[in-house]
Amino acid sequence: DATELFSRLTRRLVRILQDRTEHGYVFRTDLRLRPDPGSTPLAIPVEAALRYYEARGQNWERAAMIKARPVAGDLAAGAAFLKELQPYVWRKYMDYAAIADVHSIKRQIHAHKGHGEIAVKGHNVKLGRGGIREIEFFVQTQQLIAGGRFPELRGRETVPMLGALAARGWITADARDALTRQYWFLRRVEHAIQMVADEQTHILPDSDEGLKRIALMLGFAGEADFTQAFRASLQQVERHYAALFETAPE
């Protein structure tokens, strides 16, 4: 049975990718991100996957597919599958479902506004307030809304897409420049964290000594200078991220 065979192969591949050895591991792999994980085998026919995305796919899955690409095995088959998904990801009409999702997230932003100063110690550089994910979401939301009509907005990389959005007039040059600058700064912080921890983590140390080490690695004179620059970066990202929703209804 092909389904059982390819499910076994998938399990074996995942073990190879994420089992820890003396050399570390390759990638963490989340099998829950496949189509309908609660009721489908690990490997399903292409036609079944296409039916799922067309009938039940969520906007977060559309956003994930913006960055999808085949990396191993039959690359031509992978490319053909992604081509079949193009109408699902890039809709020609104004995407009111995506906009409704944006409005929901806007309400969540308002719910945590005014919660005081952003903490630096223990902050999640990727998922926390003003972090990398907010820049990515800022870009991907507008890609989902407009990419169906403007093919130049369908790129996978965040920084080039900031430029494309500015060229199309969807964002200002100031937003493009500020978010590009902060994206690379936050990535440098993330890399320093991971070099120290020797694992895929995004959380700053919660001790003075640990924070000072990160600061010195990034070229700052000490913890205080880094804290000031880091907090200013998060606040700038948060302002642009929140501005994306200012005209959205409650």
N, C-alpha and C positions, 0 to 999 in steps of 0.2 A: 504494500500500500504506500503510495507516494507521500501522502500526508504524514504517516508515521515515520517513514524514512527521513524526510526532510526535518521533521521535528527532532529526531535523534541527532541529526547533523547540527541543528541549531543549538541544542543543549551542549554538544561537544565543543562547538565554536565558542560559545559563551564561557565555558570552563577555561578554555585556552586563553581567552582575553582577560578574564578577571581573577583567576586563581593566583594567589600570591606565591612567589618563589623567592629564592635568595636575591634575585634581580629585581624584585618588585612585581608589578602587574602592568598590563597593556592599557585596557580601558574598563571602567565600570559600565555594565550593560543592564539597562532596565527593560525587561521583557514586557512590563505592563504598558509600555507605550505603543504596542502593536494594535492593530484594529480589533476592537471589542475583546479585550483580554479576558474578561470574565466568562466568556462562553465560546471561545474559539481555541483550536490547537495552536501550537507555536508557529507552525507553517501552514498557510492557507493559499488556495489558488489566487492568482492575480485578479481574476474576475470577481472573486468574493471580496477582496480588499477594495477594489474599485467601487463595488456596490455599497460597501460600508461607508466609505468616505462620501459618496454622493448622497446617500440617504440619511446618515447619522453623524457624519463628521462634525467635530466641534471647531470653533474658531482658533483655539489654541493649537489644534492639530494642523490647521491650515498654516498658521504661523511657523510651526515646526518644519513643514514641508518647504518653506521658503529656502531653508538652508540644506535641504536633503540632496544627496548626490550618491551615486554608486561608487564604492571604493574597492570592491574585491569581487571575485567570481565573474559572472557573465555581465560585463559592464554595459554591453549593448542592450541586454534585457532590462537592466536597471534603468537605463536612460529611456527606454521605451515605456516603462511603467510610469516614470515621472512625467513623461510627455502626455500620457493618458490622464494624469492628474491635473494638468494645467487648467482646464475649465473649472475644476473644483477650487483650486487655490486662487486663481485670478479670474474673478467674475467681472463681466463686461458692464454690469449695471452698478449703480451706487449701492454699496453693500450695507443695507440697514441692519442686518444681523450683527455684523462686525461693529457697527456704530453703537448698537444697543449694549454690546459687551463693554465697549469703551465707557459708556455712561455708567454701567455698574461699577467699573473700577474707579471711575471718578468719584462716586459716592464713598467708596472705601478710602480714597485719599482724604476726602473731607473729614471722614470719621477719625483719622489719626492726626489731622492738622492741629497745631497748637499744643502738641505733647512735649514741648520744651526742647532744649538743646539736644542735638544729635550726639550720642555717646560715641567716642572713638575706640576706647578699649573694648574688645569683644565684638566690634561691629563686623557684620557680614558684608564684605566688599562687593559681593556679587548680588545677593538677594536683599540686602538691607536698604533703608531709605537712602535715596540719592546714589544708588549703586549701579553696577554695570547693567543689571537686568532692566532698570528703568530706562537707560539709554537705548537698549535693544528694543524694548517695548515701544518706546517713542517712535522708533523707525518702523518696526513691523506693523504697528497699527495703521500707519498711513500707507504702507505698502499694500496691506489687505484692502483698504478702502479705494485706493487709486490705481493699483498695479494692473488691474484688468483693462484699463483704458490707456495706460501709459507703460509700454513694455520696458522702458528704461528704468522703471522703478522696481524691477523684479530681481535685482541682484541679491547675492547671498551675504555679502560682507557689509558690516554695519557702517564703517566710516565712508566708503564710497557711496553708499546709499544716502548718507547725510548730505553729501555733495549733490547727488541727483535730485533729492527733495528740494534743496535750495534752488537748483537750476530750474526746476519746474514751478517755483514760487510757493511750494507747500510750507516751507519754513524760511525764516530769515537767514541772511548771511551770518548774523550774530549768533543765532542758535546753532548753525552748522559749525562755526569756529569754536564756540564754547564747548559744545558736546564732543567734538572731535578731540579737543585738548584734554578734557576730563576723562574721556574714554581711555586714551593712552596712559594718562596718569594712573587711573584706577587699575588698569592692566599691569602696570609696573608694580603697584602695591601688591596685587594678587600674586604675581610671580615671586616677589620677595617672600611673602607669607609661605608659599609652597616650597621654595628652596629651603627655608628654615625647617619647616615641618616634614619635608620629604614625603608629602602626600597631597592628594587633591583636596585642599581645604581653602576656604575663603574668609576665614574669621581671624581678625587681628588679635594679637596677644592681649590678655587682660592684666598683665603686669607691667610696671614701669620699665623693668629691665628688658622684657620682650619687645615692648613698643620702641624703646631706644635702639635696639638692635635693628629693627626694621627701618627706623628713621636714618640710621647711619648707612645702611645698605643702599638707600635711595638718595644719598648725598646731602641729607639735611644735617645741620649742626647738632641737633639733638631732638629729644621727644617733643619739646614745646613747639619748635618750628614746624615739625611734621604735623602735629595735632592741628595747628592753625591752618595749614595748607590743605590737609585732608578734609577738615570740616567745611572749609570754604568750597572745596570741590563738590562735596555731597550736596551742599545747599544750592549751588548753581545748577546741578543736575536736577534737583527736586523742583526748582522754580520752572525750568523749561518743561519738565514732565507734567507738572500740575497745569501749566498754561495750555497744554494740549486739550484740556477738558473744560476750560473756562466758559466756552460758549455752549457746552452741552447742558441739556435740561436736567433738573434734579430727578 
